[in-house]
Amino acid sequence: MKNYTLNNGVKIPVLGFGTWKAQDGEEAYQSVLAALKAGYRHIDTAAIYKNEESVGRAIKDSGIPREELFVTTKLWNSKHTYEEAMEAFDSSMERLGLDYLDLYLIHWPNPKPLREDGAWQKRNAEVWRAMEDLYQAGKIRAIGVSNFLPHHLEALLETARVTPAVNQIRLAPGVYQTEAVDFCRAHDILLEAWGPFGQGELFQNPAVQAMADKYGKTIAQIALAWSLQEGFLPLPKSVTPSRIASNLDCFDIELSPADLEILKNISGLEGGAPNPDGMDF
């Protein structure tokens, strides 16, 4: 699998395996094991997913050398201080069973309890300082954010010593966050795409099905090819081994400029991009 190069020179596989909603225990364990067997080398989890232990067990049992893998986890909204971020990192590492992490992200920029008096800016600066110290100590190879919009990034960059390497946001055909995409590209921040298939409705879209038929591929493969040609890093998730493997068969697709534009502007998809300033957590 090819790599992107992050703004600090670290290589990251261009496609990752997402584990959101993969239940801790056999489901998460078996899906990550199947992904690693199929050829994925980039695994994405988070403390709030409650499956880090199963993900870590699958990584260990796969027998793949640690240096061949890229592992991401995330800091949850309940952690507001430097000390809490440090403790949360140690807890995640213990659950994962790893001695270093490839990428650590602030999961959301604006926790619900901190929306008055600009408290979220102070919180982000505090936890980012902890992440910077862990990065400088060599415990994390790269640090970044998730679900940040330009105003969140601008506030963070006022005090940051290290520019985020990644911003993981909702991106899919029909869900294109133009302002965030443009800001991140201007600041050399790689865009990771969570939910790259939408919320399932993409699979019922006649226009996307017609495009899949045209290229002789599945809708999922077309969606991933779109994401890759846009320069994003998609994080497909599945717990079905056949689909996990099938999703990797997307690298030989070359969508035409017209088809890229059609997919970008597909309408009628549910969900869209969440507003991080209005989430109920």
SVG drawing of the C-alpha trace seen along z (x, -y; Angstrom):
<svg xmlns="http://www.w3.org/2000/svg" viewBox="-32 -34 44 48">
<polyline fill="none" stroke="black" stroke-width="0.4" points="0.0,0.0 1.2,-3.5 1.8,-6.2 1.1,-9.8 3.9,-11.9 2.8,-13.9 4.0,-17.4 6.7,-16.1 8.0,-13.5 6.3,-10.5 4.8,-8.0 1.1,-7.0 -0.7,-4.3 -3.2,-6.1 -6.1,-4.0 -6.9,-2.9 -9.3,-0.5 -11.9,-2.2 -13.3,-0.5 -16.0,-2.9 -19.1,-0.9 -17.1,2.3 -18.1,3.9 -15.3,4.7 -14.6,8.5 -14.8,10.9 -16.4,8.4 -13.6,5.8 -10.9,8.5 -11.9,10.5 -12.6,7.5 -9.1,6.0 -7.5,9.4 -9.3,9.9 -8.2,6.4 -4.6,7.1 -4.8,10.4 -6.3,8.7 -3.4,6.2 -4.4,3.2 -1.5,1.7 -3.3,-1.3 -5.8,-0.8 -7.9,-3.7 -9.6,-3.5 -10.5,-5.8 -10.8,-5.7 -14.6,-6.3 -15.0,-3.4 -14.3,-1.1 -12.5,1.4 -8.8,0.5 -8.1,3.7 -9.6,5.9 -7.8,3.8 -4.5,4.2 -5.0,8.0 -5.6,8.4 -2.5,6.4 -0.4,8.6 -1.9,11.8 -1.5,10.9 2.2,11.5 2.9,8.4 6.0,6.5 5.1,3.4 7.1,1.1 5.0,2.2 1.8,0.9 0.3,-2.5 -2.0,-2.8 -4.2,-5.8 -6.3,-6.5 -8.0,-9.6 -8.4,-11.7 -12.1,-12.0 -14.0,-15.1 -14.0,-14.4 -10.3,-15.1 -9.8,-18.9 -6.4,-19.4 -2.7,-18.6 -2.6,-16.0 -5.9,-14.3 -4.5,-14.1 -1.3,-12.5 -3.3,-10.0 -5.7,-9.2 -2.7,-8.5 -1.2,-6.1 -4.5,-4.3 -5.0,-4.0 -1.5,-2.6 -2.0,-0.1 -5.3,1.1 -3.6,1.2 -0.6,3.0 1.8,0.7 5.0,-1.1 4.5,-3.9 1.7,-5.3 1.8,-6.4 -1.0,-9.1 -2.9,-10.7 -5.9,-12.9 -8.0,-15.3 -11.4,-13.7 -13.7,-16.7 -12.8,-20.4 -15.7,-21.8 -16.9,-19.6 -20.4,-20.5 -19.5,-21.6 -16.9,-24.1 -19.0,-26.1 -19.3,-29.2 -16.6,-31.9 -14.4,-30.3 -13.3,-27.5 -12.9,-25.1 -9.9,-27.1 -8.1,-26.8 -8.9,-23.1 -7.5,-22.4 -4.4,-24.4 -3.8,-22.4 -4.3,-18.9 -2.4,-19.8 0.5,-20.9 0.5,-17.4 0.4,-15.8 3.3,-17.9 5.3,-16.8 4.5,-13.2 5.5,-13.7 8.7,-15.4 9.5,-12.5 9.1,-10.0 6.0,-8.3 3.9,-9.5 5.1,-9.7 2.5,-12.3 -0.3,-14.4 -3.4,-15.8 -7.1,-16.6 -10.5,-15.3 -13.7,-17.2 -12.0,-20.6 -13.3,-23.4 -11.1,-26.4 -12.0,-28.5 -11.0,-25.6 -7.7,-25.2 -7.0,-28.9 -7.5,-29.1 -5.2,-26.0 -2.5,-27.4 -2.3,-30.6 -0.4,-28.6 0.7,-25.4 4.4,-24.6 3.6,-21.7 1.2,-22.1 -1.4,-19.3 -0.3,-16.6 -3.9,-15.4 -7.5,-16.5 -10.0,-13.6 -13.4,-14.9 -16.5,-13.6 -15.9,-13.4 -17.7,-11.3 -19.3,-11.6 -22.0,-14.3 -20.3,-15.4 -17.6,-17.8 -16.5,-20.3 -15.0,-22.9 -13.8,-25.5 -12.2,-22.8 -10.6,-21.1 -9.2,-24.4 -7.9,-25.5 -6.1,-22.1 -4.6,-22.0 -3.3,-25.6 -1.6,-24.5 -0.3,-21.1 -2.6,-19.2 -3.7,-15.8 -7.4,-15.2 -8.6,-11.8 -12.2,-10.9 -14.3,-9.1 -17.6,-7.7 -16.3,-7.5 -19.5,-5.6 -21.9,-8.1 -24.3,-6.5 -25.3,-3.7 -27.5,-5.7 -24.8,-5.9 -25.5,-2.2 -29.1,-3.0 -28.2,-5.9 -28.9,-5.2 -26.3,-7.6 -23.6,-6.1 -24.7,-2.6 -24.6,-3.6 -21.1,-4.8 -20.0,-1.6 -21.5,0.4 -19.6,-1.9 -16.2,-1.1 -17.0,2.5 -16.6,1.9 -18.6,1.8 -20.1,-1.4 -17.8,-1.1 -14.7,-0.9 -15.9,-3.9 -16.4,-5.9 -12.9,-5.0 -11.4,-5.8 -13.1,-9.2 -11.6,-9.9 -8.1,-8.9 -8.2,-11.0 -9.3,-14.0 -6.1,-13.5 -8.0,-12.3 -7.2,-9.3 -10.4,-7.2 -11.1,-5.0 -13.6,-2.4 -15.2,-0.2 -16.7,3.2 -17.0,6.4 -17.5,8.7 -14.3,10.3 -15.3,10.4 -16.2,6.7 -13.0,5.8 -10.9,7.4 -13.1,6.1 -12.7,2.5 -8.9,2.8 -9.7,3.4 -10.0,-0.3 -6.5,-1.4 -6.7,-0.7 -9.7,-3.0 -9.2,-6.2 -12.3,-8.3 -12.7,-10.9 -12.8,-14.6 -16.5,-14.8 -17.2,-11.7 -15.2,-13.2 -17.4,-16.3 -20.6,-14.3 -19.7,-12.4 -18.6,-15.5 -22.0,-17.1 -24.3,-14.1 -27.4,-15.3 -30.0,-13.8 -27.6,-12.1 -28.6,-12.0 -26.5,-13.0 -24.1,-15.4 -21.2,-16.8 -21.8,-17.1 -21.5,-20.5 -18.8,-20.1 -20.1,-23.2 -23.5,-21.6 -22.8,-18.0 -24.5,-16.7 -21.2,-15.6"/>
</svg>
